[in-house]
Amino acid sequence: MKILDKINEPVSKVKPYQPGRPIEDVARDFGLNADDIVKIASNESVLGVSPLAQQALVECMADLHRYPDAGAWELRDKLAQKMSLDTDQFIFGAGSNEILVFLAQVFLAPGKSVVASAHAFVIYKILTAMMGADFIEVPVKDGLQHDLEAMVKAITPETSLVFVCNPNNPTGTLISQEEIETFMDQVPDDVLVVFDEAYAEICLGEMPDTLSFVKKGKTCIVLRTFSKAYGLAGIRIGYGMANAELISELNKPRQPFNANLAAQKMAVAALDDEDFLEASIKAYRDAKSYYQDLCKEMQLEYIPSYANFIMIKTGNGAVICNKLMALGVIVRSLQPYLLDDWIRVSFGTETENQTFGKAIQTLRRNNEL
Ligand SMILES: *Cc1c(COP(=O)(O)O)cnc(C)c1O
């Protein structure tokens, strides 16, 4: 088609994001029963949807003919109180992913650059390519950790954004408060540091207090989401917290009703669901020990994770993922992250984790691993 010659050049070169495969797809491809398939591939909530959020969905159902509140005021007020920030310091999105898009639209163009760690969330690379900006990828330290010192050194006068994913997806590594403080002292103040904290509420270690930098007026934004901790991945709601002036610029590309009505109501309710959060964290702690024990027993290398997933070195991740799928277990291969020898497994219920354990042991027994 001739029209394809007119595609914006940066876009034509983009390699699209590969999401985890839906259960129905895998069932069809491998001739399996969908009910027997375990999907632990997208870091979704182990306990499903927060019950308080479910109730809020039922309650708002008859109002869904209305447009949502474009300012998301109920959620905004609640979060402002919880985080001790002003209401004009928030921006909402269809997942925190949409806020990453706004950041790209506002701050990236040909001639500008992004600094991020190797093996960090792959969306940063995709969005940078989409805008025709340069992606400066900084090698990791031992243990696949972000090397913040090297990241500071990689910043050039053209750099507008630096992404810090903490805990990082897919490695699960966590950066300490001390490292972040040193880093923030060194980053020039015309560079925006993006703290992508999708797992903050369920972090299995000590989460650094990055909001303190927002409060001190540093050039940074903190991104959070309801997708992971609160089990709202399917309804799409996330937010960013930053200086009010910066937020008003980020609002320019935002369409007024991007945060949908049900998502706003469910998010408000989810914030009160402390029992759900507590039970989730407990399940993740248990799962973490299960997987670490399993890896030790099978002599498989793994990266100790501070989020609700773990990276395991199986060799040839794409092949292993396919073999696991044939056994009814969906996990993620990490080729887009240039981690070909690894797979990423999300923490599931006890039964789901054990199903993975049995499947991987089957592969070992058949000399396929
Ligand atoms: C899951 C995830 C997101 C985005 O999630 P949304 O569903 O768009 O809120 C952002 N960053 C990281 C690191 C993630 O793992």
The ligand as an SDF file (V2000), in Angstrom:
LIG
                    3D

 15 15  0  0  0  0  0  0  0  0999 V2000
    3.3270   -2.9660   34.4900 C   0  0  0  0  0  0  0  0  0  0  0  0
    4.2800   -1.8480   34.3940 C   0  0  0  0  0  0  0  0  0  0  0  0
    3.9190   -0.5520   34.0040 C   0  0  0  0  0  0  0  0  0  0  0  0
    2.6060   -0.1160   33.4520 C   0  0  0  0  0  0  0  0  0  0  0  0
    1.5250   -0.6400   33.9250 O   0  0  0  0  0  0  0  0  0  0  0  0
    0.1050   -0.0130   33.6140 P   0  0  0  0  0  0  0  0  0  0  0  0
   -0.7680   -1.1740   33.5840 O   0  0  0  0  0  0  0  0  0  0  0  0
    0.1800    0.7190   32.3180 O   0  0  0  0  0  0  0  0  0  0  0  0
   -0.1510    0.9220   34.7380 O   0  0  0  0  0  0  0  0  0  0  0  0
    4.8540    0.4620   34.0120 C   0  0  0  0  0  0  0  0  0  0  0  0
    6.1060    0.2010   34.3600 N   0  0  0  0  0  0  0  0  0  0  0  0
    6.5070   -1.0040   34.7200 C   0  0  0  0  0  0  0  0  0  0  0  0
    7.9050   -1.2030   35.1080 C   0  0  0  0  0  0  0  0  0  0  0  0
    5.6260   -2.0760   34.7400 C   0  0  0  0  0  0  0  0  0  0  0  0
    6.0600   -3.2930   35.0640 O   0  0  0  0  0  0  0  0  0  0  0  0
  1  2  1  0
  2  3  1  0
  2 14  2  0
  3  4  1  0
  3 10  2  0
  4  5  1  0
  5  6  1  0
  6  7  2  0
  6  8  1  0
  6  9  1  0
 10 11  1  0
 11 12  2  0
 12 13  1  0
 12 14  1  0
 14 15  1  0
M  END
$$$$
